[in-house]
Amino acid sequence: MAKRAKRPALSRATRPDEGPSPRGLALGLLAMAPLFAAYEIGVARGGPDGPRNFAELLLGRLLLVFGSYEGAIRIAILAVLIGLAFAQARLAGVEIGRTLLRVPLEGALFGLALGPLLVFALAAIGIGPADLGLPDHTPEVTAELDRALRAFGAGAWEELVFRVGAYSACFVLAGSVAHFFGANAAWMRGLSEAFGAIASALIFAACHLEQVMGLVGLRGEPFDAGVFLWRVLAGLFLAGLFRLRGPGVAAWCHGLFNLALLLGAGPGVFR
């Protein structure tokens, strides 16, 4: 009697009873909800002609056809997406509260580590805090509430554009090219990860420049090699965080880091 063929075991990523991954986009969107809310409150406080974030404006270009209703449509789309993510997590039996509580805590820890890591990395090649315009201590700085809310919430929009969007697109592109040239699975994966991280970090840094931000009517910064490298390294760190801990942790890290810089945190903050 012929033996019955063994059914291949499902991997951890494909077991249907495990539901959405804590590192996946669905729970990432849920974790980003407070950041999106903070950003919208900041935009509302700034008025219809107030400052906006480049990533949010870039994603919202298609909504300009709605004229004065553009903001309401944006909020409605976000609400629907977050609602769908919540429904998916609930149907899968995910412990949402525990998962979402962990995300901002991890984001805060990585946010604390991001600044020192960037400073030490640049110091190794001879670029000091003064070259980047960073104060050596935390001065007595006050920021307008609407600006602080926008800086905090911008982390979610920028992670959507530069990590979920740009990283993923570059990952797929590199994988397709590697497959075309006959690379094996290990090489395809490695090349895709490396290209996704590096290319998205370069795009992230470039999108802070005046030449790029001017495309959506914003004032960017002039090119400075040290500052550009600072942003590239930050993009690489956030790309690794996105891949290892998910978009939610990356967004909270990014948002809290933005807020710390806005409030004047510098290399000597712990002194």
C-alpha positions in Angstrom: 0.0 0.0 0.0 1.4 3.3 -1.1 2.3 5.7 1.7 0.2 8.9 1.8 2.3 11.9 0.9 3.0 14.1 3.8 1.3 17.5 3.7 3.9 20.3 3.8 3.9 22.2 7.1 2.8 25.7 7.0 5.4 28.3 7.9 4.8 30.8 10.7 4.0 33.4 8.1 1.2 31.4 6.5 -0.6 29.7 9.4 -4.2 31.0 9.2 -4.8 31.0 12.9 -2.0 33.5 13.7 -3.7 36.4 12.0 -1.9 39.6 11.0 1.7 39.9 11.9 2.6 42.5 14.6 5.1 43.7 12.0 2.6 43.9 9.2 0.8 46.9 7.7 -2.6 46.3 9.3 -1.4 46.5 12.9 1.1 49.2 11.8 -1.8 51.4 10.6 -3.6 50.9 13.9 -0.5 51.9 15.8 0.0 55.0 13.6 -3.6 56.2 14.3 -2.5 58.5 17.2 0.2 60.0 14.9 -2.3 60.6 12.1 -4.7 62.2 14.6 -2.0 64.5 15.9 -1.0 65.6 12.4 -4.6 66.4 11.5 -5.1 68.4 14.6 -1.9 70.3 13.9 -3.0 71.0 10.3 -6.4 72.1 11.5 -4.9 74.5 14.1 -2.6 75.9 11.4 -5.6 76.9 9.2 -6.3 76.1 5.5 -3.0 77.7 4.3 -0.9 76.4 7.2 2.3 74.3 6.8 1.9 70.7 5.6 4.2 67.7 5.4 5.9 66.8 2.1 4.9 63.1 2.3 1.3 63.8 3.1 1.1 66.4 0.3 2.7 64.0 -2.1 0.2 61.2 -1.3 -2.6 63.7 -1.4 -2.0 65.0 -4.9 -4.8 62.9 -6.3 -7.2 64.4 -3.7 -6.7 68.0 -5.0 -9.6 67.5 -7.4 -11.9 67.6 -4.4 -10.9 71.2 -3.8 -11.9 72.5 -0.3 -13.1 68.9 0.6 -9.6 67.5 0.2 -8.9 67.5 3.9 -12.2 65.8 4.8 -11.7 63.1 2.1 -8.1 62.5 3.4 -9.4 62.0 6.9 -12.3 59.7 5.7 -9.8 57.5 3.7 -7.6 57.2 6.8 -10.6 56.3 9.0 -11.7 53.6 6.5 -8.2 52.1 6.3 -7.7 52.1 10.0 -11.2 50.7 10.5 -10.5 47.9 8.0 -7.2 47.1 9.8 -9.0 47.0 13.2 -11.6 44.6 11.7 -9.0 42.4 10.3 -7.1 42.2 13.6 -10.3 41.5 15.5 -11.5 38.8 13.1 -8.1 37.1 13.5 -8.3 37.2 17.3 -5.2 39.4 17.7 -4.7 40.9 21.2 -4.9 44.5 19.9 -4.4 46.3 23.2 -1.2 44.5 24.2 0.3 44.7 20.7 -0.5 48.4 20.3 0.8 49.2 23.8 4.2 47.7 22.9 4.6 49.7 19.6 5.0 53.2 21.1 7.2 51.9 23.9 9.5 50.3 21.3 9.3 53.4 19.2 10.4 55.6 22.2 13.3 53.3 23.0 14.6 53.3 19.4 13.9 57.0 19.1 16.3 57.6 22.1 18.9 55.5 20.4 18.6 57.1 17.0 20.2 60.4 17.8 23.3 59.1 19.5 23.8 56.4 16.8 23.7 59.1 14.1 26.1 61.4 16.0 28.6 58.6 16.7 28.4 57.4 13.1 29.1 60.8 11.6 31.8 61.6 14.2 33.7 58.5 13.0 34.1 60.2 9.6 34.9 63.6 11.0 31.4 65.3 10.9 30.6 66.8 14.3 27.3 68.1 15.7 28.3 71.7 15.0 28.6 70.9 11.3 25.0 69.7 11.4 23.7 72.8 13.3 22.8 70.7 16.4 23.1 72.3 19.8 25.4 70.7 22.3 22.7 70.9 24.9 19.0 71.2 25.2 18.2 74.9 25.2 15.0 76.5 26.7 12.9 75.9 23.6 9.2 76.3 23.2 7.3 75.2 20.1 3.9 76.1 19.0 1.5 73.3 19.7 0.3 73.0 16.1 3.9 72.7 14.8 4.7 70.1 17.5 1.7 68.0 16.5 2.6 68.2 12.8 6.2 67.2 13.5 5.1 64.2 15.6 2.4 63.1 13.1 4.7 63.5 10.1 6.5 60.4 11.2 3.5 58.3 10.1 3.2 59.9 6.7 6.9 59.7 6.0 7.0 56.0 7.0 4.1 55.3 4.6 5.8 57.1 1.7 9.5 56.2 2.2 9.4 52.8 3.9 6.0 51.2 3.1 6.1 52.8 -0.4 9.6 53.4 -1.6 11.3 50.6 0.2 8.7 48.0 -1.0 8.9 49.3 -4.6 12.7 49.2 -4.6 12.6 45.7 -3.0 10.3 44.4 -5.7 12.3 46.1 -8.5 15.6 44.7 -7.3 14.1 41.2 -6.9 12.7 41.3 -10.4 16.1 42.3 -11.9 18.0 39.7 -9.9 15.5 37.0 -11.0 15.9 38.1 -14.6 19.6 37.6 -14.4 19.2 34.1 -12.8 20.2 34.9 -9.2 19.2 32.2 -6.7 16.7 32.9 -3.9 19.3 33.9 -1.3 21.0 36.4 -3.6 17.6 37.8 -4.7 16.6 38.3 -1.1 19.9 39.9 -0.1 20.0 42.2 -3.1 16.4 43.2 -2.7 16.9 44.1 1.0 20.1 46.1 0.4 18.7 48.0 -2.6 15.4 48.7 -0.8 17.2 50.1 2.3 19.8 52.2 0.4 17.5 53.5 -2.3 14.7 54.4 0.1 17.2 56.2 2.4 18.6 58.2 -0.5 15.0 59.1 -1.6 14.2 60.1 1.9 17.2 62.4 2.2 16.6 63.9 -1.3 13.0 64.7 -0.5 14.1 67.2 2.2 16.0 69.3 -0.4 14.6 72.6 -1.7 14.6 71.3 -5.3 12.3 68.4 -4.5 10.1 70.0 -1.8 9.5 72.9 -4.2 7.5 70.5 -6.4 4.7 70.6 -3.8 5.1 74.2 -2.9 7.2 73.8 0.3 10.5 75.3 1.3 13.2 72.7 1.6 16.8 72.9 2.7 19.8 73.6 0.5 22.2 70.7 -0.2 24.8 70.2 2.5 26.8 67.0 2.4 26.9 66.5 6.1 23.2 67.0 6.6 22.3 64.9 3.6 24.4 62.0 5.0 22.7 62.5 8.4 19.4 62.0 6.7 20.6 59.0 4.7 21.9 57.3 7.8 18.6 58.0 9.6 16.8 56.5 6.5 18.9 53.4 6.8 18.1 53.1 10.5 14.4 53.5 9.9 14.5 51.1 7.0 16.0 48.4 9.3 13.5 49.2 12.0 10.7 48.9 9.4 11.9 45.5 8.3 12.7 44.1 11.8 10.0 45.7 14.0 7.3 46.8 11.5 6.0 50.2 10.2 4.3 51.1 13.5 7.5 51.1 15.5 9.3 52.9 12.8 6.6 55.6 12.7 6.6 56.1 16.4 10.4 56.3 16.5 10.4 58.8 13.6 7.6 60.9 15.1 9.2 61.1 18.6 12.6 61.8 17.1 11.1 64.7 15.1 9.5 66.1 18.2 12.8 65.9 20.2 14.6 67.8 17.5 11.9 70.4 17.3 12.2 70.9 21.1 16.0 71.4 20.8 17.4 68.1 21.9 21.1 67.9 21.1 24.0 65.6 21.6 24.4 66.8 25.2 20.8 66.3 26.1 21.6 63.9 29.0 24.0 66.3 30.6 
